[in-house]
């Protein structure tokens, strides 16, 4: 039975495509783009989630003070309070990434495209050569997951860590390391 598939120019792009089709990446809500403290505070106080974020960030002022701030965008607010408002705003604006699911970390991967180890270079996933099969459950996903959760998992980082932490952990270094010099890859996880 076929599973989710990622396609991309590089192996890293195909892996990232596959991952993004399965879990929500870290992202910023498009409605949170205010720059000025007053606009940020107004937006935060309009929702329960925003009010909770202000409390969690450490904003402890009286209702009267809050009303005064909201009534006057030129109000002279201390720098420490401006920092708290900004922190709360960013905490609400950024939606954390979903953790990597077990079906990704424990999946059986089939990689199609040009694969090279030593002098052996061939296009995998064709009638002449089976896809490169990797057991994801044997890999170490910690670095990949850390980068994913931080919103810093680039295609290149994904490819590098998948090579070192998943492929090599499963099937070893190959004849002389693994390379993916092709222009297009397909990655399927079962």
Secondary structure as UniProt FT lines:
FT   STRAND          5..8
FT   HELIX           11..22
FT   STRAND          27..28
FT   TURN            30..31
FT   HELIX           37..45
FT   HELIX           48..57
FT   HELIX           63..71
FT   TURN            73..74
FT   HELIX           79..93
FT   STRAND          94..95
FT   HELIX           102..105
FT   STRAND          108..117
FT   TURN            118..119
FT   STRAND          120..124
FT   STRAND          132..135
FT   HELIX           136..138
FT   HELIX           142..149
FT   TURN            150..151
FT   HELIX           155..161
FT   HELIX           162..167
FT   HELIX           168..171
FT   TURN            174..176
FT   STRAND          185..189
//
